[in-house]
């Protein structure tokens, strides 16, 4: 399976690509993995909030979710 690696290269072959609906595609360009997963917007917000200094709380999740959505026209 060929995997296209677009988006932000974080480290060691791991790529993160924001999708138009706010979800995030994660892929690995390494010999050990060709897996690609996509996290829905709520799941990605949970990851971001969990990794923040504040930790995962309702407010930090809401801020992370709001930050990934496109601005309203």
VMD Tcl script that builds the backbone (N, CA, C; Angstrom):
set m [mol new atoms 219]
animate dup $m
set s [atomselect $m all]
$s set {name element resname resid chain x y z} {
  {N N UNK 1 A 0.844 -1.179 0.000}
  {CA C UNK 1 A 0.000 0.000 0.000}
  {C C UNK 1 A 0.886 1.238 0.000}
  {N N UNK 2 A 0.696 2.099 -0.952}
  {CA C UNK 2 A 1.446 3.356 -1.004}
  {C C UNK 2 A 0.708 4.402 -0.187}
  {N N UNK 3 A 1.445 5.117 0.629}
  {CA C UNK 3 A 0.853 6.136 1.481}
  {C C UNK 3 A 1.425 7.484 1.076}
  {N N UNK 4 A 0.556 8.461 0.874}
  {CA C UNK 4 A 0.993 9.818 0.577}
  {C C UNK 4 A 1.205 10.545 1.885}
  {N N UNK 5 A 2.357 11.166 2.011}
  {CA C UNK 5 A 2.678 11.865 3.251}
  {C C UNK 5 A 2.713 13.357 2.992}
  {N N UNK 6 A 1.605 13.984 3.289}
  {CA C UNK 6 A 1.483 15.428 3.184}
  {C C UNK 6 A 1.363 15.981 4.590}
  {N N UNK 7 A 1.378 17.285 4.703}
  {CA C UNK 7 A 1.148 17.904 5.993}
  {C C UNK 7 A 2.426 18.171 6.763}
  {N N UNK 8 A 2.278 18.318 8.047}
  {CA C UNK 8 A 3.364 18.689 8.949}
  {C C UNK 8 A 4.150 17.456 9.376}
  {N N UNK 9 A 5.458 17.474 9.135}
  {CA C UNK 9 A 6.317 16.380 9.591}
  {C C UNK 9 A 6.734 16.698 11.020}
  {N N UNK 10 A 6.238 15.917 11.974}
  {CA C UNK 10 A 6.535 16.172 13.388}
  {C C UNK 10 A 7.924 15.668 13.752}
  {N N UNK 11 A 8.171 14.362 13.554}
  {CA C UNK 11 A 9.452 13.773 13.929}
  {C C UNK 11 A 9.470 12.311 13.499}
  {N N UNK 12 A 10.633 11.839 13.114}
  {CA C UNK 12 A 10.850 10.416 12.821}
  {C C UNK 12 A 9.850 9.832 11.828}
  {N N UNK 13 A 9.463 10.611 10.826}
  {CA C UNK 13 A 8.580 10.100 9.792}
  {C C UNK 13 A 7.093 10.184 10.084}
  {N N UNK 14 A 6.684 10.834 11.154}
  {CA C UNK 14 A 5.265 10.963 11.482}
  {C C UNK 14 A 4.740 12.294 10.952}
  {N N UNK 15 A 3.655 12.209 10.187}
  {CA C UNK 15 A 3.048 13.373 9.552}
  {C C UNK 15 A 1.641 13.609 10.077}
  {N N UNK 16 A 1.287 14.879 10.209}
  {CA C UNK 16 A -0.039 15.287 10.661}
  {C C UNK 16 A -0.607 16.246 9.625}
  {N N UNK 17 A -1.817 15.941 9.131}
  {CA C UNK 17 A -2.426 16.786 8.110}
  {C C UNK 17 A -3.864 17.116 8.502}
  {N N UNK 18 A -4.136 18.413 8.671}
  {CA C UNK 18 A -5.479 18.870 9.002}
  {C C UNK 18 A -6.360 18.726 7.773}
  {N N UNK 19 A -7.540 18.165 7.963}
  {CA C UNK 19 A -8.511 17.999 6.889}
  {C C UNK 19 A -9.507 19.157 6.931}
  {N N UNK 20 A -10.227 19.342 5.865}
  {CA C UNK 20 A -11.174 20.451 5.766}
  {C C UNK 20 A -12.279 20.445 6.807}
  {N N UNK 21 A -12.638 19.275 7.311}
  {CA C UNK 21 A -13.715 19.181 8.300}
  {C C UNK 21 A -13.202 19.289 9.737}
  {N N UNK 22 A -11.899 19.590 9.907}
  {CA C UNK 22 A -11.331 19.715 11.243}
  {C C UNK 22 A -10.720 18.436 11.765}
  {N N UNK 23 A -10.863 17.329 11.038}
  {CA C UNK 23 A -10.219 16.093 11.469}
  {C C UNK 23 A -8.729 16.171 11.128}
  {N N UNK 24 A -7.945 15.238 11.658}
  {CA C UNK 24 A -6.506 15.232 11.435}
  {C C UNK 24 A -6.074 13.843 10.979}
  {N N UNK 25 A -5.393 13.782 9.830}
  {CA C UNK 25 A -4.857 12.523 9.311}
  {C C UNK 25 A -3.440 12.367 9.838}
  {N N UNK 26 A -3.128 11.212 10.382}
  {CA C UNK 26 A -1.803 10.908 10.906}
  {C C UNK 26 A -1.250 9.747 10.093}
  {N N UNK 27 A -0.046 9.931 9.548}
  {CA C UNK 27 A 0.564 8.859 8.761}
  {C C UNK 27 A 2.031 8.736 9.110}
  {N N UNK 28 A 2.587 7.559 8.825}
  {CA C UNK 28 A 3.990 7.286 9.135}
  {C C UNK 28 A 4.730 6.944 7.854}
  {N N UNK 29 A 5.809 7.657 7.591}
  {CA C UNK 29 A 6.655 7.377 6.429}
  {C C UNK 29 A 7.911 6.668 6.922}
  {N N UNK 30 A 7.697 5.512 7.484}
  {CA C UNK 30 A 8.804 4.737 8.046}
  {C C UNK 30 A 8.618 3.274 7.681}
  {N N UNK 31 A 9.697 2.535 7.698}
  {CA C UNK 31 A 9.623 1.116 7.353}
  {C C UNK 31 A 8.712 0.330 8.291}
  {N N UNK 32 A 8.609 0.762 9.524}
  {CA C UNK 32 A 7.857 -0.014 10.509}
  {C C UNK 32 A 6.337 0.133 10.365}
  {N N UNK 33 A 5.883 1.106 9.562}
  {CA C UNK 33 A 4.446 1.308 9.484}
  {C C UNK 33 A 4.053 2.009 8.192}
  {N N UNK 34 A 2.962 1.573 7.602}
  {CA C UNK 34 A 2.339 2.284 6.492}
  {C C UNK 34 A 0.905 2.645 6.869}
  {N N UNK 35 A 0.613 2.545 8.140}
  {CA C UNK 35 A -0.747 2.803 8.598}
  {C C UNK 35 A -1.067 4.284 8.567}
  {N N UNK 36 A -2.304 4.579 8.233}
  {CA C UNK 36 A -2.824 5.945 8.250}
  {C C UNK 36 A -4.118 5.913 9.050}
  {N N UNK 37 A -4.246 6.828 9.985}
  {CA C UNK 37 A -5.506 6.951 10.717}
  {C C UNK 37 A -5.962 8.401 10.621}
  {N N UNK 38 A -7.253 8.610 10.752}
  {CA C UNK 38 A -7.804 9.957 10.782}
  {C C UNK 38 A -8.612 10.101 12.056}
  {N N UNK 39 A -8.267 11.113 12.839}
  {CA C UNK 39 A -9.003 11.395 14.068}
  {C C UNK 39 A -10.039 12.469 13.777}
  {N N UNK 40 A -11.271 12.233 14.200}
  {CA C UNK 40 A -12.318 13.223 14.013}
  {C C UNK 40 A -11.990 14.465 14.845}
  {N N UNK 41 A -12.651 15.600 14.565}
  {CA C UNK 41 A -12.321 16.839 15.257}
  {C C UNK 41 A -12.367 16.742 16.792}
  {N N UNK 42 A -13.351 16.062 17.338}
  {CA C UNK 42 A -13.457 15.945 18.797}
  {C C UNK 42 A -12.309 15.122 19.384}
  {N N UNK 43 A -11.940 14.052 18.707}
  {CA C UNK 43 A -10.830 13.223 19.189}
  {C C UNK 43 A -9.520 13.993 19.147}
  {N N UNK 44 A -9.294 14.730 18.041}
  {CA C UNK 44 A -8.056 15.514 17.933}
  {C C UNK 44 A -8.020 16.601 19.009}
  {N N UNK 45 A -9.136 17.270 19.252}
  {CA C UNK 45 A -9.192 18.285 20.302}
  {C C UNK 45 A -8.864 17.671 21.655}
  {N N UNK 46 A -9.323 16.461 21.889}
  {CA C UNK 46 A -9.025 15.762 23.136}
  {C C UNK 46 A -7.525 15.492 23.271}
  {N N UNK 47 A -6.887 15.081 22.157}
  {CA C UNK 47 A -5.434 14.847 22.180}
  {C C UNK 47 A -4.696 16.143 22.508}
  {N N UNK 48 A -5.049 17.210 21.803}
  {CA C UNK 48 A -4.381 18.503 22.013}
  {C C UNK 48 A -4.571 18.969 23.455}
  {N N UNK 49 A -5.795 18.892 23.947}
  {CA C UNK 49 A -6.069 19.324 25.321}
  {C C UNK 49 A -5.319 18.461 26.331}
  {N N UNK 50 A -5.266 17.168 26.093}
  {CA C UNK 50 A -4.564 16.266 27.011}
  {C C UNK 50 A -3.077 16.574 27.100}
  {N N UNK 51 A -2.494 17.028 25.999}
  {CA C UNK 51 A -1.066 17.313 25.964}
  {C C UNK 51 A -0.736 18.728 26.429}
  {N N UNK 52 A -1.748 19.557 26.627}
  {CA C UNK 52 A -1.519 20.935 27.075}
  {C C UNK 52 A -1.162 20.955 28.559}
  {N N UNK 53 A -0.558 22.040 28.988}
  {CA C UNK 53 A -0.189 22.189 30.403}
  {C C UNK 53 A -1.419 22.130 31.305}
  {N N UNK 54 A -2.545 22.613 30.806}
  {CA C UNK 54 A -3.785 22.621 31.583}
  {C C UNK 54 A -4.378 21.224 31.722}
  {N N UNK 55 A -4.102 20.362 30.764}
  {CA C UNK 55 A -4.684 19.023 30.773}
  {C C UNK 55 A -6.054 19.017 30.133}
  {N N UNK 56 A -6.626 17.841 30.006}
  {CA C UNK 56 A -7.922 17.706 29.346}
  {C C UNK 56 A -9.048 18.039 30.313}
  {N N UNK 57 A -9.636 19.174 30.066}
  {CA C UNK 57 A -10.804 19.631 30.813}
  {C C UNK 57 A -11.817 20.102 29.779}
  {N N UNK 58 A -13.027 20.315 30.176}
  {CA C UNK 58 A -14.060 20.745 29.231}
  {C C UNK 58 A -13.643 22.017 28.498}
  {N N UNK 59 A -13.101 22.981 29.247}
  {CA C UNK 59 A -12.717 24.256 28.624}
  {C C UNK 59 A -11.543 24.096 27.664}
  {N N UNK 60 A -10.541 23.311 28.043}
  {CA C UNK 60 A -9.382 23.150 27.160}
  {C C UNK 60 A -9.775 22.379 25.899}
  {N N UNK 61 A -10.684 21.430 26.014}
  {CA C UNK 61 A -11.175 20.707 24.831}
  {C C UNK 61 A -11.942 21.646 23.909}
  {N N UNK 62 A -12.783 22.488 24.485}
  {CA C UNK 62 A -13.547 23.431 23.666}
  {C C UNK 62 A -12.623 24.415 22.948}
  {N N UNK 63 A -11.577 24.890 23.630}
  {CA C UNK 63 A -10.620 25.802 22.997}
  {C C UNK 63 A -9.871 25.101 21.868}
  {N N UNK 64 A -9.455 23.869 22.095}
  {CA C UNK 64 A -8.741 23.117 21.056}
  {C C UNK 64 A -9.646 22.844 19.861}
  {N N UNK 65 A -10.891 22.532 20.107}
  {CA C UNK 65 A -11.842 22.298 19.028}
  {C C UNK 65 A -12.083 23.578 18.235}
  {N N UNK 66 A -12.260 24.683 18.929}
  {CA C UNK 66 A -12.500 25.982 18.260}
  {C C UNK 66 A -11.281 26.402 17.440}
  {N N UNK 67 A -10.091 26.091 17.914}
  {CA C UNK 67 A -8.862 26.498 17.229}
  {C C UNK 67 A -8.672 25.772 15.901}
  {N N UNK 68 A -9.241 24.601 15.738}
  {CA C UNK 68 A -9.016 23.843 14.506}
  {C C UNK 68 A -10.089 24.061 13.458}
  {N N UNK 69 A -11.173 24.706 13.820}
  {CA C UNK 69 A -12.246 24.942 12.849}
  {C C UNK 69 A -11.930 26.173 12.018}
  {N N UNK 70 A -12.296 26.149 10.738}
  {CA C UNK 70 A -12.041 27.319 9.900}
  {C C UNK 70 A -12.844 28.516 10.379}
  {N N UNK 71 A -12.296 29.724 10.210}
  {CA C UNK 71 A -13.035 30.916 10.637}
  {C C UNK 71 A -14.316 31.075 9.832}
  {N N UNK 72 A -15.317 31.629 10.477}
  {CA C UNK 72 A -16.589 31.852 9.784}
  {C C UNK 72 A -16.442 33.031 8.842}
  {N N UNK 73 A -17.116 32.936 7.703}
  {CA C UNK 73 A -17.029 34.021 6.704}
  {C C UNK 73 A -17.935 35.161 7.061}
}
mol reanalyze $m
mol bondsrecalc $m
mol representation Tube
mol addrep $m
